[in-house]
Amino acid sequence: MGIVKISDELHEEIRKSSNVMSRSINSQAEFWIKLGMLAELNPTLTYHEVIKKQLLKEKLTIAELLHE
């Protein structure tokens, strides 16, 4: 594991979002980093398309997620 330096302002935004999304601060930062990487690799896809693509990759459906 490494250390990434970010601004205090960004850290505060991650903290706020982590509370809303019920994630740890590290998990929220990791989610945003992964999503940003996927967005750069798939610039023509929308947010929802990127998420759907990842769910399909894991062979998960929305129905399965809702019934867990």
Buried (B, 14 or more C-beta within 10 A) or exposed (E): EEEEEEEEEEEEBBEEBBEEEEBEBEEBBEBBEEBEEBEEEEEEBEEEEBBBEEBEEEEEEEEEEEEE
